[in-house]
Amino acid sequence: MTALRRTRIVATRGPATDAPGMLENVLREGVDVVRLNLSHGAAEDHVQRARGAHAAAARLGREVGVLADLQGPKIRIERFADGPVQLRAGDDFTLDCRADAPPGDATRVGVSYLGLPHDVKPGDVLLLDDGLIALEVRAVEGAEIRCRVAIGGRLSDRKGLNRKGGGLSLGALSDKDRADIRLAAQLDADFLAVSFVRSGADVEEARRLLREAGGSAWLVAKIERAEAIAALDEIIDAADAVMVARGDLGVDIGDAELPGLQKKIIREALNRNRAVITATQMLQSMVESPIPTRAEVLDVANAVIDGTDAVMLSQESAAGRHPDVAVAAMRRICLGAERQFEPVEDISIDAHRLDRTDQAIAMAVMFLATQIPVRAIVALTESGTTAQWLSRYRSAVPIYALTPSARARRRMQLLRDVQAVAFDPRVVEPAHVVRAAVQQLFKQGVLAEGDRVLLTHGDHTGRGGGTNTLKLLSVGADGIAESLRDL
């Protein structure tokens, strides 16, 4: 049987994937979720890219999820009058926080966040362009922040600005984000990523706005502020998934703290039954190069070994020279890490929260999977929730989630270990649903005669959240499921 990739791949759409045939290429190479970066491009571009992703997936006979990623209230400097400037260590440089600030030069530049003077004080360090340039605040005078350049470099238009250590008072949702939430609902996005989250309340506000707009996407909380680390548990609980957004997070907290925090965020997300994406510069050299660096290979593999559900490509796929090659490299690294390292799962009440019946069934399934040789776990599910709980408990056994819901199948593209399969139990006699499910997998070549299977389902077909039954079955001739009498 062909090895299944357990870790999912998220890839950002952009000009590079708009090239003829490229979208289908990256899907063939293994993309499970397509990301639309709402920071760039017009609404019409995103509508076309979302539709194109679904159409390409349909042509290939598979499912693909769509993630709409909000820009968030990212602070940026404004534009320069005559192009990029060169800042040198020791130079004086002023940030002009007036609405009518003129175009910048080598001594000053405007800032998009006019409230910045209220958030900083002398001695603070402001980081520009993902930390490549550092300014030390010397004085705050009205709308002007007078700084001394601590680390110089070339500075161009619209680069990002962070305060080292965090503490800026912007909310999580800008006016643009509110409009883009309505766009995400229009797109029927499967996932909505909320940038610069500070608390669980930020996630709940985005969820409320999305539901009011008619959207049903899962909420992905992007962890990229220092303040989010202090509120990590409540943020994870409020969201459906989290993203380790390592770019701005690394600037906020410092590079040295990032590896340990990445592991902590992944661990806490899994413990609290949420999906987790690891993102930013995973294969950055492949924007130009056809081969990743060894450090990048180890970075991706480390996230896989830690248990991340998905790894993400940003500029590599959106604007890189060969996005399909980058996706292929990501796939190979994931498979290699999964072959070499098998996580040891603690299947115990103390290690996982149990709040629902289907969670209890999932834990029982995974306990049996560690004790009895089985070929597969089969979950008959309406919403995909049972598959989500199953995927929180790490096992070498693949999970096949059978559902009639296309939306549920697209959402499950984010869940590690889960293979979503189209199956409608409503067209089968209730007494024969289990047999029909096993026979379908048998005909697809997933199961063979003699295989043992753990299967979960609910008493009432078509009702979400109703999984309450676990069966241990053997696959007989012609794929007929038979109850096991002896182990």
Secondary structure by P-SEA (a helix, b strand, c coil): ccccccbbbbbbbcccccccaaaaaaaaacccbbbbccccccaaaaaaaaaaaaaaaaaacbbbbbbbbbbcbbbbbbbbcccbbbbcccbbbbbbcccccccccccccccccccccccccccbbbbcccccbbbbbccccccbbbbccccccccccbbbbbccccccccccccaaaaaaaaaaaaacccbbbbcccccaaaaaaaaaaaaaaccbbbbbbbcccaaaaaaaaaaaaaccccccccaaaaaaccccccaaaaaaaaaaaaaabbbbbbbccccccccccccccaaaaaaaaaaaaaccccccccccccccccaaaaaaaaaaaaaaaaacccccccccccccccccaaaaaaaaaaaaaacccccbbbbbcccaaaaaaaaaccccbbbbbbbccaaaaaaacccccbbbbbbbccccccccaaaaaaaaaaaaccccccbbbbbbbcccccccccccbbbbbbbcccbbbbbbccc
